[in-house]
Amino acid sequence: MDTVTIPANDPISQEAAWMDAQMEAGYRAAMAHESLTDWRLIAIVCILLLLAIAWRGLHGGRP
């Protein structure tokens, strides 16, 4: 990552750098949350599928 030096007397550049850092942090958090949600959804679907198979097995193929 490149380091950018911002002049202390330039408030607009400082604000832009702060907003850029906030947007990057938000993007990283959103991507991590989206990945976690995807895996959670896959796990729930797999558990429901296994429960459906077990239910059919216990009841002789009748739902």
Residue frames relative to the residue before (quaternion, step in Angstrom):
aa qw qx qy qz dx dy dz
M 1.0000 0.0000 0.0000 0.0000 0.00 0.00 0.00
D 0.3979 -0.7195 0.5227 0.2255 3.53 -0.94 0.94
T 0.3167 -0.7303 0.5739 0.1924 3.54 -1.12 0.70
V 0.1546 -0.7840 0.5974 0.0668 3.56 -0.85 1.01
T 0.2714 -0.7487 0.5852 0.1530 3.56 -0.91 0.97
I 0.1495 -0.7920 0.5893 0.0551 3.55 -0.75 1.09
P 0.4551 -0.6822 0.4893 0.2969 3.60 -0.79 0.94
A 0.5287 -0.6630 0.4371 0.2996 3.57 -0.97 0.88
N 0.7211 0.4410 -0.2537 0.4702 3.59 1.11 -0.57
D 0.6210 0.5244 -0.3512 0.4648 3.62 1.19 0.34
P 0.1836 -0.8370 0.5052 0.1024 3.62 0.15 1.25
I 0.6194 0.5458 -0.3647 0.4307 3.62 1.03 -0.60
S 0.6581 0.4881 -0.3123 0.4808 3.59 0.96 -0.82
Q 0.6313 0.5266 -0.3351 0.4603 3.58 1.02 -0.75
E 0.6656 0.4930 -0.3090 0.4674 3.60 0.91 -0.87
A 0.6423 0.5193 -0.3241 0.4612 3.59 0.98 -0.81
A 0.6546 0.4995 -0.3146 0.4722 3.58 0.96 -0.81
W 0.6397 0.5201 -0.3241 0.4640 3.60 1.02 -0.80
M 0.6658 0.4961 -0.3033 0.4674 3.59 0.94 -0.91
D 0.6267 0.5362 -0.3331 0.4569 3.58 1.02 -0.76
A 0.6609 0.4959 -0.3025 0.4751 3.58 0.96 -0.86
Q 0.6449 0.5150 -0.3232 0.4631 3.61 1.01 -0.79
M 0.6600 0.5049 -0.3125 0.4601 3.58 0.95 -0.86
E 0.6506 0.5071 -0.3229 0.4640 3.59 0.96 -0.80
A 0.6507 0.5030 -0.3164 0.4727 3.59 0.96 -0.83
G 0.6546 0.5085 -0.3122 0.4642 3.59 0.96 -0.81
Y 0.6384 0.5249 -0.3235 0.4608 3.57 1.00 -0.80
R 0.6600 0.5014 -0.3100 0.4658 3.58 0.92 -0.89
A 0.6561 0.5037 -0.3139 0.4661 3.59 0.95 -0.84
A 0.6507 0.5133 -0.3193 0.4595 3.59 0.97 -0.83
M 0.6629 0.4983 -0.3174 0.4599 3.60 0.93 -0.82
A 0.6443 0.5078 -0.3277 0.4687 3.59 0.98 -0.77
H 0.6638 0.4997 -0.3051 0.4653 3.59 0.95 -0.85
E 0.6451 0.5228 -0.3248 0.4528 3.58 0.98 -0.84
S 0.6441 0.5175 -0.3180 0.4650 3.58 0.98 -0.81
L 0.6477 0.5146 -0.3112 0.4677 3.58 0.96 -0.88
T 0.6550 0.5138 -0.3085 0.4603 3.58 0.95 -0.89
D 0.6317 0.5348 -0.3353 0.4500 3.59 0.96 -0.82
W 0.6895 0.4696 -0.2922 0.4676 3.60 0.84 -0.91
R 0.6171 0.5400 -0.3410 0.4597 3.58 1.08 -0.72
L 0.6571 0.5093 -0.3032 0.4658 3.58 0.96 -0.89
I 0.6397 0.5164 -0.3215 0.4697 3.60 0.95 -0.84
A 0.6545 0.5119 -0.3142 0.4593 3.60 0.95 -0.87
I 0.6541 0.5089 -0.3204 0.4589 3.62 0.93 -0.85
V 0.6526 0.5080 -0.3181 0.4637 3.60 0.93 -0.86
C 0.6552 0.5084 -0.3168 0.4603 3.60 0.95 -0.84
I 0.6497 0.5067 -0.3200 0.4678 3.60 0.94 -0.82
L 0.6565 0.4995 -0.3178 0.4675 3.60 0.94 -0.83
L 0.6326 0.5255 -0.3289 0.4642 3.58 1.01 -0.76
L 0.6636 0.4920 -0.3048 0.4740 3.59 0.94 -0.85
L 0.6340 0.5181 -0.3305 0.4695 3.60 1.01 -0.72
A 0.6445 0.5144 -0.3217 0.4653 3.59 0.99 -0.80
I 0.6483 0.5026 -0.3171 0.4759 3.60 0.98 -0.82
A 0.6585 0.4989 -0.3127 0.4687 3.60 0.93 -0.85
W 0.6324 0.5363 -0.3338 0.4484 3.60 0.97 -0.83
R 0.6750 0.4815 -0.2959 0.4744 3.58 0.90 -0.91
G 0.6471 0.5205 -0.3247 0.4527 3.58 1.02 -0.73
L 0.6768 0.4947 -0.2905 0.4613 3.60 0.97 -0.80
H 0.7699 0.3471 -0.1797 0.5045 3.58 1.04 -0.70
G 0.5853 -0.6437 0.3530 0.3441 3.55 1.11 0.64
G 0.7273 -0.4358 0.2536 0.4657 3.58 1.02 0.67
R 0.6214 0.5101 -0.3602 0.4733 3.62 1.23 -0.07
P 0.4206 -0.7197 0.4863 0.2620 3.59 -0.80 0.91
